[in-house]
Amino acid sequence: MGPRHLVATVLVEPGVVADLELRVMTDDLWLWPVRSAPVVLDGPRMEFQLRRRMVEQRRGAWDDAADWTPTWIGFGDAWHEFGPDGSVRPSGPLPWAAHQRLWTALDEFGPSVRYRRRLSGIPTEPTGQWTGAFLA
C-alpha cells in the first residue's frame, strides 16, 4: 500500500462547511469536501457513496444528515514532515495533540456535524483497490 493521508471523515451541514473550514484552519488542519478534494477522480460518485455508507451504518441515528456534505479533515505541515518532493514522511505516530485539536474543533460545531472519533487513510495515488485518489 502506498502513501496515505490520515483524515477524519465528517458529515457537515452544508450551511456551516465554510465556518468549519475556517475554524480548523486555525489549528493547521485542512478540510476538503469529498466532491472537490484534490485526491478524488469522481467526486460526485465518491461523495454519494461515502454519505450513504455513513448514514446507513448508524441505522437511523444520522438520518437527518442524509443530504449533508461529506468532508475529509487532514493534518497540515505543523503535524508532519514533508520530503523534498512534497510527499508526506511521518516522523512517527501523529501527535496526540493533533487528535485533541481536531476533536475539540468538531465538538464546537455539535449538532451540525456527524463523525466517528477515528482516523482513516486515503491514498495519495490511484491503486487497483481504490482508483479514486491521486495527488495533482
Secondary structure, DSSP 8 states (H G I E B T S, - for coil): ---EEEEEEEEE-GGGHHHHHHHHHTTTEEEEEGGG-TT-SSHHHHHHHHHHHHHHHTTTTTGGGTTSEEEEEEE-GGG--B-TTS-B--SSS--HHHHHHHHHHHHTTGGGEEE-S--EEEESS--SS-TT----
